Amino acid sequence: MKKFDLKSFVSSKKFVITVSFIGLFLVSVGISLLVFYYVAPNAASNLITKVNQKTKLNLALPKTAECPINGEKYTQAEADIWNTRRPISMMIENSTDARPESGLSRADVVYEAVAEGGITRFNAIFYCAAAAEDVQAAPLRSARVYFVNMAAGYGTDPIFLHQGEANNICSDCPGGAKPSSEINPTVNVLTLFDKLGWDGGTTGNNLDGGYNIGFPIVERNQYRLSSTVAAAWEHSVVADLDLVWQEAAKRGFNYKDASGVPWTKGFTKWLFQDGKATSSPTASDIKFNFWASMPGYDVEWKYDSSTNTYKRFNGGTADVDWEFDKPQLSASNIAIMFAKETGPLDSEKHMFYQVIGSGKAIVFQNGEVVQGTWQKASALDREVFYDTNGKEIPMVRGQTWVEILPAGNQVTY
């Protein structure tokens, strides 16, 4: 057998021609992409975005793993990821100037309530649906007591991600604290953090983008929604959730803590059911407002029998996720919690919603409506929904939105 001579081959005409063709091909591809970018910059940007957002896993595998938070089924590979960490509870703003938000389609549960002045805010729980991709979520915003109370139901020390909070800190005030007329003690989030033991330093589960974490975990991107028009400074904080989980791991907040206690200890898992689409829904167009004086925050959910989900509209416009090819937000369950509203309580116009205790509830799923109640015994207990017979309402597997409305508000469907 003739021995292969690498040196001779490399110097041969055949090798030179082959390399030349490869080089010419790579150059032509580069020129084509460059022309494509300048001729159709938006399309090119979308192409690059799609490449960047490719899943890290093979999602064509059987979906056999149940998400403990919303019952959705995922691949075992995704479960292997979420079983190494604990949920992120993230504050996301919803002012009209901040829309559309980023990342909400990858949340497992989303809570919505008024933050101030009839302007709603979200608390998004990220765990299972965010396992396969690196999710960019935005805009990060400040916390309120009632959102913290909802987040505290997600097991032992969830990763609470926010950008400040309602507090009484004041460097120019006597004693370094604002008077109660400026911020009512009831809405002081720092007091609740202390009660829960959520450390806000560099070792705790309380991650504050304006205080104890920074770039690249969170960053200001005033051009998130437009390459030419800068958003206001307060609407621009973006969080990289993979980096948030990495930071939490450094602090010892993995699936189990340093003492070997899993985050699921004390976590109340809902009952789940498989969805059953209906072609003749009795609740196909759900409408409600938070404050009648603020129509820009009115919500509508329209039932889609082809997917057995509800499509979200906010302020009369289809509500989309700015990431992931801009899908319209949808949910398998819409759970309405009617809560006692108090406020404004102080000169900073803080509100308070009583989300611990019980109250009336309406749950929409499978194109149908179930009247009932909600119960949440303490901050550390998760809310559970019951029908009029006192039986827990099983949630349809998939994303769930919990809408916290002032008691007495009307919901039409």
C-alpha positions in Angstrom: 0.0 0.0 0.0 1.3 3.4 -1.0 2.2 5.6 2.0 0.3 8.9 2.2 2.7 11.9 1.9 1.0 14.8 3.7 3.8 17.3 2.8 3.4 16.4 -0.9 -0.4 16.7 -0.8 -0.4 20.1 0.9 2.0 21.4 -1.9 -0.1 19.8 -4.6 -2.2 21.6 -7.2 -5.3 19.7 -6.0 -4.9 20.9 -2.4 -4.4 24.5 -3.5 -7.6 24.4 -5.7 -9.6 22.9 -2.9 -8.6 25.5 -0.4 -9.2 28.2 -2.9 -12.7 27.1 -3.5 -13.4 26.9 0.3 -12.0 30.4 0.7 -14.1 31.7 -2.1 -17.2 30.1 -0.7 -16.6 31.6 2.8 -16.0 35.1 1.3 -19.1 34.9 -0.8 -21.2 33.8 2.2 -19.8 36.7 4.2 -20.5 39.2 1.4 -24.0 37.8 1.0 -24.7 38.2 4.7 -23.3 41.8 4.6 -25.5 42.7 1.6 -28.5 41.0 3.3 -27.9 43.1 6.4 -27.8 46.4 4.6 -30.6 45.6 2.2 -32.9 44.2 4.9 -31.5 45.1 8.3 -34.6 44.1 10.2 -34.7 40.6 8.6 -31.0 40.2 9.3 -31.4 41.2 12.9 -34.2 38.6 13.2 -32.0 36.0 11.7 -29.2 36.8 14.1 -31.7 36.8 17.0 -33.0 33.3 16.0 -29.4 32.0 15.9 -28.7 33.4 19.3 -31.9 32.1 20.8 -31.6 28.5 19.6 -32.5 26.1 22.4 -29.6 24.4 24.2 -31.5 21.1 24.2 -33.2 18.6 21.9 -36.9 19.4 22.5 -38.1 16.7 20.1 -37.6 14.1 22.8 -40.6 12.8 24.7 -42.1 15.2 27.2 -42.5 13.1 30.3 -41.3 15.4 33.1 -43.9 17.4 35.0 -43.1 21.0 36.0 -43.9 21.2 39.7 -45.0 24.8 39.4 -47.6 24.7 36.6 -47.9 21.0 35.6 -46.6 21.5 32.0 -44.8 18.5 30.5 -41.2 18.9 29.4 -38.3 16.7 28.3 -36.2 15.0 30.9 -33.2 17.1 29.7 -35.1 20.3 30.8 -36.0 18.7 34.1 -32.3 17.8 34.7 -31.6 21.6 34.5 -34.4 22.9 36.7 -33.7 20.2 39.3 -30.3 21.9 40.0 -31.8 25.3 40.9 -34.8 27.1 42.4 -37.4 29.5 41.0 -36.7 33.1 40.1 -39.5 35.5 41.2 -38.9 38.6 39.1 -40.6 42.0 39.2 -41.4 43.2 35.6 -43.0 46.6 34.9 -46.1 47.1 32.7 -46.2 50.9 32.1 -47.3 51.6 28.5 -43.9 53.1 27.7 -42.2 49.9 28.7 -44.2 47.5 26.5 -43.8 45.0 25.0 -42.0 43.2 27.8 -39.3 40.6 27.3 -39.4 37.0 28.6 -42.9 36.7 29.9 -43.8 33.9 27.5 -41.1 31.8 29.3 -42.6 32.3 32.8 -44.5 29.4 34.4 -46.8 31.7 36.4 -47.4 35.4 36.2 -49.0 37.6 38.8 -50.5 41.0 37.9 -51.7 43.7 40.2 -51.6 47.5 40.5 -48.3 48.9 41.6 -49.4 52.6 41.8 -51.8 55.0 40.2 -53.7 52.2 38.4 -50.5 51.1 36.6 -50.1 47.3 36.9 -46.9 45.4 37.4 -46.0 41.7 37.0 -44.3 39.2 39.2 -43.1 36.4 36.9 -42.1 33.0 38.2 -39.3 31.5 36.0 -38.3 27.8 36.5 -39.3 25.1 34.0 -40.1 27.0 30.7 -36.9 28.9 31.0 -34.7 25.8 31.2 -34.0 25.3 27.5 -32.9 28.8 26.6 -31.0 31.8 28.0 -33.9 34.1 28.7 -33.5 37.9 28.6 -36.3 39.3 30.8 -37.2 43.0 31.1 -37.8 45.6 32.2 -36.8 44.8 35.8 -38.6 47.1 38.3 -39.2 47.6 42.0 -41.0 45.4 44.5 -44.2 45.8 46.5 -45.2 44.1 49.7 -48.1 42.1 48.1 -45.9 40.8 45.3 -43.3 39.6 47.9 -46.1 37.9 49.8 -47.0 36.0 46.6 -43.4 35.1 45.8 -42.8 33.8 49.3 -45.2 30.9 48.5 -42.5 29.4 46.2 -40.7 27.2 48.7 -37.7 28.0 50.9 -36.0 31.2 49.9 -36.9 31.7 46.2 -34.5 33.9 44.2 -36.3 37.3 44.4 -35.1 39.6 41.6 -36.1 43.2 41.6 -34.8 46.8 41.1 -35.4 48.5 44.4 -38.6 48.4 46.4 -41.0 50.6 48.4 -38.9 51.5 51.4 -38.4 54.3 54.0 -34.7 54.9 53.3 -33.8 58.6 53.1 -30.3 60.0 53.4 -31.7 63.6 53.9 -34.3 62.7 56.5 -33.8 62.9 60.3 -32.6 59.4 61.4 -32.2 58.4 57.8 -35.8 57.3 57.5 -38.9 58.8 55.7 -41.8 59.7 57.9 -44.9 57.4 57.9 -46.8 60.1 56.0 -44.5 59.6 53.1 -44.4 55.8 53.2 -46.9 53.9 55.3 -45.2 51.2 57.4 -47.6 48.7 56.0 -46.0 48.9 52.5 -42.3 49.0 53.6 -40.8 46.0 51.8 -37.6 46.1 53.8 -39.5 45.2 56.9 -41.1 42.2 55.2 -37.6 41.1 53.9 -36.3 41.1 57.4 -39.3 39.1 58.6 -38.8 36.5 55.9 -35.1 36.4 56.5 -34.3 37.4 52.8 -30.9 38.9 53.1 -30.3 41.8 50.7 -26.5 41.7 50.9 -24.1 39.8 48.7 -24.9 36.3 50.1 -28.7 36.3 50.3 -31.6 35.3 48.0 -32.7 38.9 47.7 -31.1 40.1 44.4 -31.5 43.8 43.8 -30.3 45.1 40.4 -29.7 48.5 41.9 -27.8 47.4 45.0 -26.2 44.0 45.2 -25.9 42.7 41.6 -24.8 44.4 38.4 -23.5 44.0 34.9 -23.6 41.5 33.2 -26.3 39.9 35.4 -28.4 43.0 34.8 -27.7 45.8 32.4 -29.3 49.1 31.2 -30.4 48.8 27.6 -32.3 51.8 26.5 -32.4 50.5 23.0 -34.1 47.2 23.8 -37.3 48.1 21.8 -35.7 50.4 19.2 -32.2 50.8 17.7 -32.8 54.6 17.2 -35.1 55.7 20.0 -33.9 55.5 23.6 -36.3 54.4 26.3 -36.4 56.2 29.6 -33.8 55.2 32.1 -36.3 53.6 34.4 -37.6 51.3 31.7 -34.3 49.9 30.5 -33.0 47.2 33.0 -32.7 43.8 31.4 -31.8 40.6 33.3 -30.0 37.6 32.0 -31.8 34.8 33.8 -29.0 32.2 33.3 -26.6 34.6 34.9 -29.1 35.2 37.7 -29.2 31.5 38.4 -25.4 31.3 38.3 -25.2 34.1 40.9 -27.7 32.4 43.1 -25.7 29.2 42.9 -22.5 31.1 44.0 -24.6 32.2 47.0 -25.6 28.7 47.8 -29.2 28.9 46.5 -29.4 25.8 44.3 -32.1 23.2 44.3 -30.9 22.4 47.8 -29.3 24.9 50.1 -26.0 24.5 52.0 -27.8 22.4 54.6 -29.2 20.1 52.0 -32.8 21.4 52.3 -34.6 21.5 48.9 -36.5 24.6 47.9 -39.6 22.5 47.6 -39.8 22.0 51.4 -43.1 23.7 52.3 -44.1 24.3 48.7 -47.7 23.7 47.9 -48.1 22.0 44.6 -51.4 22.6 42.8 -53.5 19.7 41.4 -53.1 19.4 37.6 -55.3 18.2 34.8 -54.8 17.6 31.1 -56.5 20.3 28.9 -59.7 19.5 27.1 -60.4 22.0 24.3 -64.0 22.9 23.6 -65.5 24.1 20.3 -68.4 25.7 22.1 -66.9 27.7 25.0 -69.0 29.4 27.6 -66.2 31.8 28.5 -64.5 32.9 25.3 -63.9 36.6 25.8 -62.8 37.6 29.3 -62.6 41.4 30.0 -61.8 43.4 33.1 -60.1 46.5 34.4 -58.1 47.3 37.5 -59.0 51.0 37.7 -61.7 52.4 35.4 -59.7 55.6 35.1 -56.8 53.8 33.5 -58.1 52.1 30.3 -54.5 51.6 29.1 -54.3 48.7 31.6 -57.6 47.0 30.8 -57.1 43.3 30.1 -58.8 41.0 27.7 -58.2 37.3 27.3 -59.7 35.6 24.1 -60.1 31.8 24.0 -58.4 29.9 21.2 -59.9 26.4 20.9 -57.2 25.3 18.5 -54.6 25.6 21.2 -56.9 25.5 24.2 -55.3 28.7 25.5 -56.3 32.3 26.1 -54.6 35.1 24.1 -53.8 38.2 26.0 -54.6 41.8 25.1 -53.6 44.8 27.2 -55.0 48.3 26.7 -56.8 47.1 23.5 -53.6 45.8 21.9 -52.3 42.2 21.4 -49.8 41.7 24.2 -46.6 40.1 22.9 -43.2 39.0 24.2 -40.5 41.1 22.5 -38.2 38.1 22.5 -38.6 34.7 20.7 -40.1 36.0 17.5 -42.6 38.1 19.4 -45.3 35.5 20.2 -48.6 36.8 21.6 -48.8 36.0 25.3 -51.1 33.1 26.1 -52.2 31.1 29.1 -53.9 27.8 29.9 -55.5 29.2 33.1 -56.6 32.7 34.1 -57.2 32.8 37.8 -58.9 35.9 39.2 -58.1 36.8 42.8 -60.4 39.4 44.3 -58.4 41.2 47.1 -59.2 44.0 49.4 -57.6 47.2 48.1 -56.4 50.0 50.4 -54.8 53.2 49.4 -53.2 55.4 48.4 -51.8 55.1 51.9 -49.2 57.9 51.8 -47.8 60.8 49.9 -45.9 58.4 47.6 -49.3 56.9 46.7 -48.5 53.3 47.7 -51.3 50.8 47.4 -51.9 47.6 49.5 -53.7 44.5 48.5 -54.6 41.8 51.0 -53.4 38.6 49.4 -53.1 36.7 52.7 -56.3 35.1 53.9 -59.2 34.3 51.5 -61.6 35.8 49.0 -63.7 35.3 46.0 -62.1 33.8 42.8 -62.9 33.0 39.2 -60.9 30.5 37.3 -61.1 30.3 33.5 -59.8 27.2 31.7 -60.8 25.0 28.8 -63.1 27.7 27.5 -65.2 27.4 30.7 -65.5 29.3 33.9 -65.4 28.0 37.5 -66.6 30.2 40.3 -65.0 29.8 43.7 -62.6 31.1 46.3 -58.9 31.5 46.9 -57.0 30.8 50.1 -53.5 31.7 51.3 -52.9 31.1 54.9 -49.6 33.0 55.2 -46.9 34.5 53.1 -45.1 31.2 53.1 -48.2 29.3 51.8 -49.0 29.3 48.1 -52.5 30.4 47.1 -54.9 27.6 46.2 -58.2 27.9 44.3 -61.4 26.1 45.3 -64.8 25.7 43.7 -68.1 26.5 45.4 -68.1 22.9 46.9 -64.8 23.5 48.6 -62.8 21.2 46.2 -59.5 22.3 44.8 -59.7 23.4 41.2 -57.1 21.4 39.2 -55.1 23.7 36.9 -54.7 22.8 33.2 -51.1 22.1 32.5 -49.4 25.2 31.1 -48.8 28.8 31.9 -51.1 30.3 34.5 -51.8 34.0 35.0 -53.1 35.1 38.4 -54.9 38.5 38.1 -55.2 40.3 41.5 -58.2 42.6 41.1 -59.7 45.0 43.7 -62.6 43.2 45.4 -65.9 44.3 43.8 -64.5 44.8 40.3 -66.5 43.3 37.5 -65.3 40.6 35.1 -67.3 40.0 31.9 -67.1 36.8 29.8 
